[in-house]
Amino acid sequence: MWYGFHDILRDTAGLRPKSDRLRREEFWAVDDISFELKKGQTLGLIGPNGAGKTTLLKMLNGIIIPDKGNLRIKGRVGALIQLGAGFHPQLTGRENIYINGAILGMGKREIDKKFDAIVEFADIGNFLDTPVKHYSSGMFVRLGFAVAVHCEPDVLLIDEVLAVGDFQFRAKCFTHLSAMVENGTSVVLVSHNFEAIRRMCTECMFIADARVRYLGDAYEAVDRFKVFSGKRKWEQGGSAGSLEKSGHGYRAGTGEAVIKGLRFLDAQGVERDVFRTCDKIQIAIDYQAMEPIRNPIFAVAIEDPEGNLLHGIDTNESGFRTGTIEGAGRMILSYDRLDLLAGEYVVSAAIHRSNSVAPYDARFRQYAFFCKSGLKDRGKVYLSNKWQHLSAAQKGGVR
């Protein structure tokens, strides 16, 4: 309470709070972030939850005053930062259009002139004269976005709220945003929709732990965020090749042979867990056989984090006879080309009998590697491709 009272007194006196030193249990929500956004540009903001994205938008919108540094914005700012922000729940949609428009800097005459266009864009039907406390989250977004874009801002701030709307409305929003950008509006877009970030943004800033980790090409920023988030998740459960995974995957088996570890190797046999699209990758299974085992089957499966199987293979299906194993050894599965796009990939491995599905040892979803890609293809898998154009004459006169 004393801290708050002290800061209020300094603010009342027109003095900046003393914030060069953090107080006990305080941390910087945004730390030394610097960028420039010019007219007609779109900046994407991506990063894990708690990275400081929303705090940065609130500072840009004037809701929060920075403790250090400065912000300089030229022109009218429109913002859609929090669902329902600026709406009075007891008032109708009609009344809130005027209130929200006034907050965004529009006068009554300007709102009157644009009122029909706002209502048409929001598409809230017969609920225009209903108190907004009865609105769904999607209706909140439609009305808030309609008002924000029709105030014709020079800078538009959007924070993830568009994820609530339905597909048709989101498509309409992005079409309208594209037209605004072409007309010179600058947009700052916070989203976990990587497709939207790649499509809309001229630049992208990847923030983690309140700091800028990358600022530049949107595709590269998304790639770096995927690798970062995947690494952090797996580091919380141990290294990619560790024997036990706390909270990740599970293990089953009878124990006559066990998997001691799984390692990812590059073309030179160097262990690593980050590769690039089209690299060579080797998956090495280190095992220990407690007794001689004749022709065991080694199996590997590669999935995405959502559990979609991308590739699965075993030695039996490949026509590879393992012979008799005993004691410690290593089985290596090689891929000449890693035809995967950027992201995290989860690997399971097993050793089992040739005549039974019961495994000696199986490690389900306990290992992971990460892929980076400079390609702008979308999806999970890279398919080598080329374009060709044929004129009507080259097609043989087909009309």
Secondary structure, DSSP 8 states (H G I E B T S, - for coil): -HHHHHHHHHHHTT-----SS--TT---SS-S------TT-EEEEE-STTSSHHHHHHHHTTSS--SSS-----S-EEEE-STTTT--TTSBHHHHHHHHHHHTT--HHHHHHHHHHHHHHHT-GGGTTSBGGG--HHHHHHHHHHHHHHT--SEEEEESGGGGS-HHHHHHHHHHHHHHHHTT-EEEEE-S-HHHHHHH-SEEEEEETTEEEEEE-HHHHHHHHHHHHHHHHHHTT--TT-S--TTS-EEE--SSEEEEEEEEE-TTS-B-SEEETT--EEEEEEEEEEEEEES-EEEEEEE-TT--EEEEEETTTTT----EEEEEEEEEEEES---B-SEEEEEEEEEE-TT-S-EEEEEEEEEEEEEE------SSB----------TTTTTS--
